[in-house]
Amino acid sequence: RGAADPTAARRGTADPGYLFLTIPLLLLALFWNLDLVPAYLEEPRRAIVAMEMMFRGDYIVPTQLGEIYVNKPPLFNWALIAAFKANGSFAEWIPRSISVLSLLGMGYILYRFALRHGGKGPELKETSSTFEPEDQNRVLRNKAACAGLMTVLCADIFFYFSTTGEIDLFYSLITLAGMLAVFHFDQAAGLKSWQRISGLYVLPWVLAAAGMLTKGFPSPIFAGLTYLAWFALRGRWRALFHPAQALGALAFAGICGAYFYAYDARADLPNYLAGLFDQSSQRTAGRHAGTELIQHLLLFAPDTLKNIAPASLFLPWLLHPSGRRAARNHPMLLFCLLVFAGNIWLYWISPGTRPRYVYMLYPLLILPLVWSFRPALFRWEKALAHLILWFERLLPLGLLATPFLLQHAGLSVPVYAWPLYVTGALAAAWLLHRSSRRYDLPARIILLLILARVVFDAVVLPQRAEFSHAAPLRDQALQIAEAAQGRELRLLGRRNAGDFPLSSAYYIERSRREVLYCDTAPRAGVWYIAEPHQLDTTLALRMGSLNWKNYRFGLYAYTGPENSEEPGSSP
């Protein structure tokens, strides 16, 4: 390959220092234009629930549009509240930054985990037996860094979900940490007995409690299946039923019980628990037709491999006899594969599963895939190298063409931006050329994907911001908030995401810094967002409009008589 280091291809390694030089570029790719797109999908709901807890001064009972919200516990809301208060605003980028930081956290803990335990198995010694100890350490650090970075670069997450302020990456970080803690403290040497017991049997259940207060009942299931996969499948029954498990159960019950006790003092706890259980069970096979189950069973594995790309490109290495042998003999790799298989089956047989539900399992498959890479499949490696080379040649052209693509989409490009794009394209071409001559396939793929995300940020996010369906909802909502400034503003009728756009509610509440409550009947002197048939329009002055799907909402200043019905109120 004309490499500066002629042994780089044989070793299958790159300088880990080079990999860490990609971190600033990765941060640019993840945070650039993060605030550009209006809040959409589930983002407004997450922000609304957190903002309303702040506005109402109640950090125990979540609400949505003033109505009690039972679908998710409040830990993610508390994180959002802390971020909102720290920044003094409710901007879109704040929830999204939590997703980005959670994703980076997943990559970092996998890197530290692999660095701590990756050198203990025979696989690394086999591939680096001819090296000096310093070289062996370099191989280990490189593999660990590649595994951590490729966790961040999962295609489904890197190019889509990391741009949204959703709950799932935050939850995945908590759950992944609990899983890895089981192996870490099971294998740790030099710890006192109480330290090992606390880390192995208490910490995972504490993290499961945090997960329970984030997303509900899946968390104890993840914890239980992890213990079963690592201990029961290997016949370690005494470790599985160690008396210290009772301490973990008490910690879990104590943390969750304290919150639910506080909730029960303020609202209907059985209804809350029923809502959480319904959210956890609605994706199971019993809720879907048989044809959906069959389709899901057939497509789940290919979809998962697609979602963890580019790490899935190394599947032939893992399936190679040397890769299978390494997975069997290396405790860290064996743990990852057993725990992945021990948890993933439940979602494989659940037709309602979405990829975001299993993000915490992706690193458990990525680590063995990355670890298996070595120059053992020359034909596949050569074909993959040629494919990567073509992408390396095309990507700088894509960055150079960015201003033209934006103009073609109807967006204006400032004059000062043109030389920046040209400079960026030349820098990308130089970096990719340098990496293709000096570094192995994993390092080249990492750099290529990071630069591709930069192009994505420059081209796709501005178009999404301009033409997203949430853009007119934001503009109309801000107009309504401005028109009703200084007035009491409410929705008329019980409203939720099914019949009122939460994107609009988010921008109205954010602008007015108060809950947008719902009234069941109009009251004189109140301004209402309502449909015309909901009130006598002869007694209301139309002040604005908001259109969504088949709904045609208007902003009305109601001047009619006081209705005898009790208006809606906060919980």
C-alpha positions as CSV (number, residue, x, y, z in Angstrom):
1,R,0.0,0.0,0.0
2,G,3.0,2.3,0.0
3,A,2.6,2.7,3.7
4,A,5.1,4.8,5.6
5,D,5.2,2.0,8.2
6,P,5.6,-1.2,6.1
7,T,4.5,-3.4,9.0
8,A,1.3,-1.6,9.6
9,A,-0.8,-3.8,7.3
10,R,0.8,-6.9,8.8
11,R,0.1,-5.8,12.3
12,G,-3.4,-4.6,11.6
13,T,-2.8,-1.6,13.9
14,A,-2.5,2.1,13.7
15,D,-0.9,4.7,16.0
16,P,-3.5,5.3,18.7
17,G,-2.2,8.8,19.0
18,Y,-3.6,9.3,15.5
19,L,-7.0,8.0,16.5
20,F,-7.1,10.5,19.4
21,L,-6.3,13.3,17.0
22,T,-9.7,12.6,15.5
23,I,-11.5,13.6,18.7
24,P,-11.6,17.3,18.0
25,L,-12.9,16.6,14.5
26,L,-15.5,14.2,16.0
27,L,-16.7,16.9,18.5
28,L,-17.1,19.3,15.6
29,A,-19.1,16.7,13.6
30,L,-21.4,16.0,16.6
31,F,-22.0,19.6,17.8
32,W,-21.9,21.6,14.5
33,N,-25.4,22.9,13.6
34,L,-27.0,20.9,16.5
35,D,-29.3,23.8,17.2
36,L,-30.4,24.4,13.6
37,V,-33.4,22.1,13.2
38,P,-36.7,22.9,15.0
39,A,-37.8,20.4,17.7
40,Y,-39.6,17.5,16.1
41,L,-40.6,13.8,16.8
42,E,-40.4,13.1,20.5
43,E,-38.0,16.0,21.3
44,P,-40.8,18.5,22.2
45,R,-42.4,16.0,24.6
46,R,-39.2,15.5,26.5
47,A,-38.6,19.2,26.7
48,I,-42.3,20.0,27.7
49,V,-42.3,17.5,30.5
50,A,-39.1,18.9,32.0
51,M,-40.1,22.6,31.5
52,E,-43.5,22.0,33.2
53,M,-41.8,20.4,36.2
54,M,-39.8,23.6,36.5
55,F,-42.7,26.0,35.9
56,R,-44.9,24.2,38.4
57,G,-42.2,23.7,41.0
58,D,-43.0,20.0,41.2
59,Y,-40.1,17.7,40.5
60,I,-41.9,14.5,41.4
61,V,-45.1,14.3,39.2
62,P,-44.4,14.8,35.4
63,T,-47.1,16.5,33.4
64,Q,-47.7,17.2,29.7
65,L,-49.8,20.2,28.8
66,G,-50.8,20.3,32.5
67,E,-52.1,16.7,32.5
68,I,-50.3,14.0,34.5
69,Y,-47.9,12.1,32.2
70,V,-47.4,8.4,33.1
71,N,-45.3,7.1,30.2
72,K,-41.9,7.8,31.6
73,P,-40.3,8.3,35.0
74,P,-38.5,11.6,35.6
75,L,-34.7,11.0,35.8
76,F,-34.1,12.2,32.2
77,N,-36.4,15.2,33.0
78,W,-34.2,16.0,36.0
79,A,-31.1,15.9,33.7
80,L,-32.8,18.2,31.3
81,I,-33.8,20.6,34.1
82,A,-30.3,20.8,35.3
83,A,-29.1,21.5,31.8
84,F,-31.8,24.1,31.3
85,K,-30.9,25.9,34.5
86,A,-27.2,25.7,33.8
87,N,-27.6,27.4,30.4
88,G,-30.5,29.7,31.4
89,S,-32.5,28.8,28.3
90,F,-34.7,26.1,26.8
91,A,-33.0,26.0,23.4
92,E,-33.2,22.9,21.2
93,W,-29.5,22.1,21.4
94,I,-29.6,21.5,25.1
95,P,-31.6,18.2,25.1
96,R,-29.6,17.2,22.0
97,S,-26.3,17.8,23.7
98,I,-27.4,15.3,26.4
99,S,-27.8,12.7,23.6
100,V,-24.4,13.6,22.2
101,L,-22.7,13.5,25.6
102,S,-24.4,10.2,26.4
103,L,-23.1,8.7,23.1
104,L,-19.6,9.9,23.8
105,G,-19.9,8.4,27.3
106,M,-20.8,5.0,25.8
107,G,-17.8,5.2,23.6
108,Y,-15.5,6.2,26.4
109,I,-16.6,3.6,28.9
110,L,-16.2,0.9,26.3
111,Y,-12.7,2.2,25.5
112,R,-11.8,2.1,29.2
113,F,-13.4,-1.4,29.6
114,A,-11.4,-2.8,26.6
115,L,-8.2,-1.2,27.8
116,R,-8.6,-2.7,31.2
117,H,-9.6,-6.2,30.2
118,G,-8.5,-6.6,26.6
119,G,-4.9,-7.6,27.3
120,K,-5.9,-10.5,29.6
121,G,-6.9,-13.1,27.0
122,P,-4.7,-15.2,24.7
123,E,-6.0,-13.5,21.5
124,L,-3.9,-10.3,21.9
125,K,-0.8,-12.4,22.8
126,E,-1.2,-14.5,19.7
127,T,-1.4,-11.5,17.4
128,S,1.4,-9.6,19.0
129,S,3.7,-12.4,20.3
130,T,6.6,-11.1,18.2
131,F,6.3,-7.6,19.4
132,E,8.1,-5.8,22.3
133,P,5.9,-5.1,25.3
134,E,5.6,-1.4,24.2
135,D,4.2,-2.7,20.8
136,Q,1.8,-5.0,22.6
137,N,0.5,-2.1,24.6
138,R,0.1,0.0,21.4
139,V,-1.9,-2.8,19.8
140,L,-4.2,-2.9,22.9
141,R,-4.7,0.8,23.0
142,N,-5.4,0.9,19.3
143,K,-8.0,-1.8,19.5
144,A,-9.7,-0.3,22.5
145,A,-9.8,3.2,20.9
146,C,-11.2,1.7,17.6
147,A,-14.0,-0.1,19.6
148,G,-14.9,3.1,21.5
149,L,-14.9,5.3,18.4
150,M,-16.9,2.8,16.4
151,T,-19.5,2.7,19.1
152,V,-20.0,6.5,18.6
153,L,-19.9,6.0,14.8
154,C,-22.8,3.5,14.6
155,A,-24.6,4.6,11.4
156,D,-28.2,4.7,12.8
157,I,-27.0,6.7,15.8
158,F,-24.2,8.9,14.3
159,F,-26.2,10.2,11.4
160,Y,-29.6,10.4,12.9
161,F,-30.3,9.8,16.5
162,S,-27.4,11.8,17.9
163,T,-29.1,14.9,16.3
164,T,-32.2,14.5,18.4
165,G,-32.9,15.3,22.1
166,E,-34.3,11.9,23.0
167,I,-34.2,9.7,26.1
168,D,-32.7,6.5,24.6
169,L,-29.0,7.3,24.4
170,F,-29.1,8.6,28.0
171,Y,-30.8,5.4,29.1
172,S,-28.4,3.3,27.0
173,L,-25.4,4.8,28.8
174,I,-26.8,3.9,32.2
175,T,-27.7,0.4,31.1
176,L,-24.4,-0.3,29.4
177,A,-22.5,0.8,32.5
178,G,-24.5,-1.6,34.6
179,M,-23.8,-4.5,32.3
180,L,-20.0,-3.8,32.0
181,A,-19.8,-3.5,35.8
182,V,-20.7,-7.1,36.2
183,F,-17.7,-8.3,34.2
184,H,-15.3,-5.6,35.5
185,F,-15.8,-6.5,39.2
186,D,-16.1,-10.2,38.5
187,Q,-12.6,-10.1,37.0
188,A,-11.0,-7.4,39.0
189,A,-8.0,-8.3,41.1
190,G,-6.5,-6.6,44.1
191,L,-9.9,-5.4,45.5
192,K,-11.0,-5.8,49.0
193,S,-13.9,-8.2,49.5
194,W,-16.4,-5.5,50.2
195,Q,-15.3,-3.5,47.2
196,R,-15.8,-6.5,44.9
197,I,-19.1,-7.4,46.3
198,S,-20.4,-3.8,46.1
199,G,-19.3,-3.5,42.5
200,L,-20.5,-6.9,41.4
201,Y,-23.8,-7.2,43.2
202,V,-24.9,-3.7,44.3
203,L,-23.6,-1.2,41.6
204,P,-25.4,-3.0,38.7
205,W,-28.7,-2.8,40.6
206,V,-28.2,0.8,41.6
207,L,-27.7,1.6,37.9
208,A,-30.8,-0.6,37.1
209,A,-32.7,1.6,39.6
210,A,-31.5,4.7,37.7
211,G,-32.6,3.1,34.5
212,M,-36.0,2.2,36.1
213,L,-36.4,5.9,37.0
214,T,-35.5,6.8,33.3
215,K,-37.5,4.4,31.2
216,G,-39.3,2.0,33.4
217,F,-39.5,-1.8,33.7
218,P,-36.9,-2.9,31.1
219,S,-34.1,-2.0,33.4
220,P,-34.3,-4.8,36.0
221,I,-34.9,-7.2,33.1
222,F,-31.6,-6.1,31.5
223,A,-29.8,-6.5,34.8
224,G,-31.3,-10.0,35.5
225,L,-30.5,-11.3,32.0
226,T,-27.0,-10.0,32.2
227,Y,-26.3,-12.0,35.4
228,L,-28.0,-15.1,33.9
229,A,-26.0,-14.9,30.7
230,W,-22.6,-14.5,32.4
231,F,-23.1,-16.8,35.4
232,A,-25.9,-19.3,34.6
233,L,-24.8,-20.1,31.0
234,R,-21.3,-20.9,32.4
235,G,-22.6,-23.0,35.3
236,R,-21.5,-20.5,38.0
237,W,-24.6,-21.0,40.1
238,R,-23.0,-20.0,43.4
239,A,-21.9,-16.7,42.0
240,L,-25.4,-16.1,40.5
241,F,-27.2,-16.8,43.8
242,H,-24.6,-15.1,46.1
243,P,-26.2,-13.7,49.2
244,A,-25.0,-10.2,48.3
245,Q,-27.6,-10.2,45.5
246,A,-30.1,-9.4,48.3
247,L,-28.1,-6.2,49.0
248,G,-28.5,-5.2,45.3
249,A,-32.2,-6.0,45.5
250,L,-32.5,-3.8,48.6
251,A,-30.6,-1.0,46.9
252,F,-32.9,-1.2,43.8
253,A,-36.0,-1.3,45.9
254,G,-34.9,1.5,48.2
255,I,-34.1,3.9,45.4
256,C,-37.2,3.2,43.3
257,G,-39.4,2.9,46.4
258,A,-38.3,6.3,47.7
259,Y,-39.4,8.0,44.5
260,F,-42.7,6.1,44.1
261,Y,-43.5,6.8,47.8
262,A,-43.0,10.5,47.1
263,Y,-45.1,10.2,44.0
264,D,-47.9,8.4,45.8
265,A,-48.2,11.4,48.2
266,R,-49.0,13.7,45.2
267,A,-50.8,11.6,42.6
268,D,-52.3,8.3,41.7
269,L,-49.5,5.7,42.0
270,P,-51.4,2.6,40.6
271,N,-52.3,4.6,37.5
272,Y,-48.7,5.6,37.1
273,L,-47.4,2.1,37.4
274,A,-50.0,0.8,35.0
275,G,-48.9,3.4,32.5
276,L,-45.2,2.5,32.8
277,F,-46.1,-1.2,32.4
278,D,-48.2,-0.6,29.4
279,Q,-45.3,1.3,27.8
280,S,-42.9,-1.6,28.4
281,S,-45.2,-4.3,27.2
282,Q,-46.8,-2.8,24.1
283,R,-43.9,-3.9,21.8
284,T,-44.2,-7.6,22.7
285,A,-45.5,-10.3,20.3
286,G,-48.9,-10.5,22.0
287,R,-49.7,-7.0,20.9
288,H,-49.0,-7.7,17.2
289,A,-50.2,-10.0,14.4
290,G,-48.4,-13.2,13.4
291,T,-47.3,-11.8,10.1
292,E,-45.6,-8.9,11.9
293,L,-43.7,-11.4,14.1
294,I,-42.5,-13.4,11.1
295,Q,-41.3,-10.3,9.3
296,H,-39.6,-9.0,12.4
297,L,-37.8,-12.3,13.0
298,L,-36.4,-12.3,9.4
299,L,-35.4,-8.7,9.3
300,F,-34.1,-8.0,12.9
301,A,-30.6,-9.4,12.4
302,P,-29.9,-7.7,9.0
303,D,-31.3,-4.4,10.5
304,T,-29.0,-4.7,13.5
305,L,-25.9,-5.3,11.4
306,K,-26.9,-2.3,9.2
307,N,-27.4,-0.1,12.3
308,I,-24.0,-1.0,13.8
309,A,-22.1,-0.3,10.6
310,P,-19.2,0.3,10.0
311,A,-18.3,-2.3,12.8
312,S,-20.4,-4.9,11.0
313,L,-17.9,-4.7,8.1
314,F,-15.6,-6.8,10.3
315,L,-18.1,-9.7,10.6
316,P,-16.1,-12.0,8.3
317,W,-13.1,-11.7,10.6
318,L,-15.2,-12.6,13.6
319,L,-16.7,-15.6,11.8
320,H,-13.3,-16.8,10.6
321,P,-11.9,-19.7,12.6
322,S,-9.3,-17.5,14.3
323,G,-12.0,-15.0,15.3
324,R,-14.3,-17.7,16.7
325,R,-11.4,-19.2,18.6
326,A,-10.5,-15.8,20.0
327,A,-14.1,-15.2,21.1
328,R,-14.2,-18.5,22.9
329,N,-10.9,-18.1,24.7
330,H,-10.9,-14.4,25.5
331,P,-13.0,-13.7,28.7
332,M,-13.9,-10.2,27.7
333,L,-15.1,-11.2,24.2
334,L,-17.0,-14.1,25.6
335,F,-18.8,-11.9,28.1
336,C,-19.8,-9.4,25.5
337,L,-21.2,-12.1,23.2
338,L,-23.0,-14.0,25.9
339,V,-24.6,-10.9,27.4
340,F,-25.5,-9.6,23.9
341,A,-27.2,-13.0,23.1
342,G,-28.7,-13.2,26.6
343,N,-30.5,-9.9,26.2
344,I,-31.2,-9.5,22.4
345,W,-33.5,-12.5,22.1
346,L,-36.2,-10.8,24.0
347,Y,-36.3,-8.0,21.4
348,W,-35.8,-10.4,18.5
349,I,-39.2,-11.9,19.3
350,S,-40.9,-8.6,19.9
351,P,-42.3,-7.2,16.6
352,G,-42.7,-3.7,18.1
353,T,-39.0,-3.3,18.8
354,R,-37.3,-0.2,17.5
355,P,-33.5,0.0,17.1
356,R,-33.3,2.7,19.8
357,Y,-34.5,0.1,22.4
358,V,-31.3,-1.9,22.0
359,Y,-28.6,0.8,21.6
360,M,-27.1,-0.3,24.9
361,L,-26.4,-3.8,23.3
362,Y,-24.6,-2.5,20.2
363,P,-21.2,-2.0,22.0
364,L,-21.3,-5.6,23.2
365,L,-21.3,-6.7,19.6
366,I,-19.0,-4.0,18.3
367,L,-16.2,-4.9,20.7
368,P,-15.8,-8.5,19.5
369,L,-16.1,-7.4,15.8
370,V,-13.3,-4.8,16.2
371,W,-11.2,-7.1,18.2
372,S,-11.3,-9.8,15.6
373,F,-9.8,-7.7,12.9
374,R,-6.4,-8.9,11.7
375,P,-4.8,-9.6,8.2
376,A,-6.3,-13.1,8.0
377,L,-8.8,-12.6,5.1
378,F,-6.7,-11.0,2.4
379,R,-9.3,-11.1,-0.3
380,W,-12.0,-9.5,1.8
381,E,-9.6,-7.0,3.2
382,K,-8.4,-6.0,-0.3
383,A,-12.0,-5.6,-1.5
384,L,-12.9,-3.5,1.5
385,A,-9.8,-1.4,1.1
386,H,-10.7,-0.6,-2.5
387,L,-14.2,0.4,-1.5
388,I,-12.9,2.6,1.3
389,L,-10.4,4.2,-1.2
390,W,-13.2,5.2,-3.5
391,F,-15.1,6.8,-0.7
392,E,-12.0,8.6,0.4
393,R,-11.7,10.1,-3.1
394,L,-15.3,11.1,-3.4
395,L,-15.8,12.7,0.0
396,P,-13.7,15.8,-0.5
397,L,-15.6,16.4,-3.7
398,G,-18.8,16.2,-1.7
399,L,-17.5,18.8,0.7
400,L,-16.4,21.0,-2.2
401,A,-19.8,20.7,-3.7
402,T,-21.7,21.7,-0.5
403,P,-22.3,25.4,-1.4
404,F,-23.7,24.3,-4.8
405,L,-26.0,21.7,-3.2
406,L,-27.3,24.3,-0.6
407,Q,-28.0,26.8,-3.4
408,H,-29.7,24.2,-5.4
409,A,-32.0,23.5,-2.4
410,G,-32.9,27.1,-2.3
411,L,-30.7,28.1,0.6
412,S,-28.4,31.1,0.6
413,V,-24.6,30.6,1.2
414,P,-22.7,33.6,2.6
415,V,-19.8,34.8,0.5
416,Y,-17.4,34.2,3.4
417,A,-18.4,30.5,3.5
418,W,-17.1,29.6,0.0
419,P,-13.4,29.7,0.9
420,L,-14.1,27.8,4.1
421,Y,-15.7,25.0,2.2
422,V,-12.8,25.0,-0.3
423,T,-10.2,24.9,2.6
424,G,-12.2,22.1,4.3
425,A,-12.3,20.0,1.2
426,L,-8.5,20.4,0.7
427,A,-7.8,19.5,4.3
428,A,-10.1,16.5,4.1
429,A,-8.4,15.3,0.9
430,W,-5.0,15.6,2.6
431,L,-6.1,13.8,5.8
432,L,-7.7,11.0,3.8
433,H,-4.7,10.6,1.6
434,R,-2.3,10.5,4.5
435,S,-4.5,7.9,6.4
436,S,-4.7,5.7,3.3
437,R,-0.9,5.5,3.1
438,R,-0.1,5.1,6.7
439,Y,-3.0,3.5,8.6
440,D,-5.0,0.3,8.7
441,L,-8.6,-0.1,7.7
442,P,-10.3,0.6,11.0
443,A,-8.5,3.9,11.4
444,R,-9.3,4.9,7.8
445,I,-13.0,4.0,8.2
446,I,-13.2,6.1,11.4
447,L,-11.8,9.2,9.8
448,L,-13.9,8.7,6.7
449,L,-17.1,8.4,8.7
450,I,-16.3,11.5,10.8
451,L,-15.7,13.6,7.7
452,A,-18.9,12.2,6.2
453,R,-20.8,13.5,9.2
454,V,-19.2,16.9,8.7
455,V,-20.6,16.9,5.2
456,F,-24.0,15.8,6.5
457,D,-24.0,18.7,9.0
458,A,-23.2,21.1,6.3
459,V,-25.7,19.8,3.7
460,V,-28.6,17.9,5.3
461,L,-29.2,19.8,8.6
462,P,-29.7,23.2,6.9
463,Q,-32.2,21.7,4.5
464,R,-33.9,19.9,7.3
465,A,-34.1,23.1,9.3
466,E,-35.6,25.0,6.3
467,F,-38.1,22.4,5.0
468,S,-38.9,20.4,8.1
469,H,-42.7,20.1,8.9
470,A,-41.8,21.5,12.3
471,A,-40.5,24.8,10.9
472,P,-44.0,26.3,10.2
473,L,-45.3,24.9,13.5
474,R,-42.4,26.8,15.3
475,D,-43.1,30.0,13.4
476,Q,-46.9,29.9,14.0
477,A,-46.4,29.1,17.7
478,L,-44.0,32.0,18.2
479,Q,-46.5,34.3,16.5
480,I,-49.3,33.1,18.8
481,A,-47.0,33.5,21.9
482,E,-46.2,37.1,20.8
483,A,-49.9,37.9,20.1
484,A,-51.0,36.6,23.5
485,Q,-48.2,38.2,25.4
486,G,-49.4,39.4,28.8
487,R,-52.7,37.4,28.4
488,E,-53.9,34.2,30.0
489,L,-53.5,31.6,27.2
490,R,-54.9,28.0,27.2
491,L,-55.9,25.2,25.0
492,L,-59.6,24.4,24.7
493,G,-60.4,20.7,25.2
494,R,-58.2,17.8,26.3
495,R,-55.2,17.9,24.0
496,N,-52.3,15.6,23.5
497,A,-49.8,14.6,20.7
498,G,-52.7,13.0,18.8
499,D,-54.7,16.2,18.3
500,F,-52.3,19.0,19.0
501,P,-48.7,19.4,17.8
502,L,-46.3,19.2,20.7
503,S,-43.8,21.1,18.6
504,S,-46.1,24.1,18.8
505,A,-46.7,23.6,22.5
506,Y,-43.0,23.5,23.2
507,Y,-42.3,26.8,21.5
508,I,-45.3,28.5,23.2
509,E,-44.4,27.3,26.6
510,R,-40.7,28.1,26.0
511,S,-41.6,31.6,24.9
512,R,-44.1,32.3,27.7
513,R,-42.2,30.3,30.4
514,E,-45.4,28.8,31.8
515,V,-47.5,25.7,31.4
516,L,-50.0,25.7,28.5
517,Y,-53.0,24.2,30.4
518,C,-56.1,22.8,28.9
519,D,-59.7,24.1,29.8
520,T,-62.7,21.8,29.2
521,A,-64.9,24.9,28.7
522,P,-64.2,28.5,27.7
523,R,-64.0,31.3,30.3
524,A,-64.4,35.0,29.7
525,G,-61.3,37.0,29.4
526,V,-59.1,34.0,28.5
527,W,-57.3,33.6,25.1
528,Y,-57.8,30.2,23.6
529,I,-56.1,28.0,21.0
530,A,-59.2,26.2,19.7
531,E,-60.9,24.9,16.6
532,P,-63.9,27.0,15.4
533,H,-66.5,24.4,16.3
534,Q,-65.4,24.3,20.0
535,L,-66.7,27.8,20.9
536,D,-69.2,30.4,19.8
537,T,-67.0,32.4,17.4
538,T,-69.4,35.3,17.6
539,L,-68.2,35.8,21.2
540,A,-64.5,35.5,20.3
541,L,-62.1,37.6,18.4
542,R,-59.8,35.7,16.1
543,M,-56.2,36.8,16.7
544,G,-54.1,34.2,14.8
545,S,-54.0,30.6,13.4
546,L,-52.1,27.4,13.6
547,N,-52.5,24.7,11.0
548,W,-51.5,21.0,11.6
549,K,-52.6,17.9,9.7
550,N,-56.4,18.3,9.2
551,Y,-56.7,20.6,12.2
552,R,-57.3,24.4,11.7
553,F,-56.6,26.0,15.1
554,G,-57.3,29.6,15.7
555,L,-56.2,32.0,18.5
556,Y,-59.3,33.5,20.0
557,A,-59.8,36.2,22.7
558,Y,-63.0,34.8,24.3
559,T,-65.4,37.6,25.4
560,G,-68.5,35.4,26.1
561,P,-70.2,34.7,29.4
562,E,-68.5,32.6,32.1
563,N,-69.3,28.9,31.5
564,S,-70.7,27.0,34.4
565,E,-68.6,24.0,33.8
566,E,-65.4,23.6,35.9
567,P,-62.4,24.6,33.8
568,G,-59.4,22.3,33.5
569,S,-56.6,22.8,36.1
570,S,-53.2,21.6,37.0
571,P,-52.8,18.4,38.9
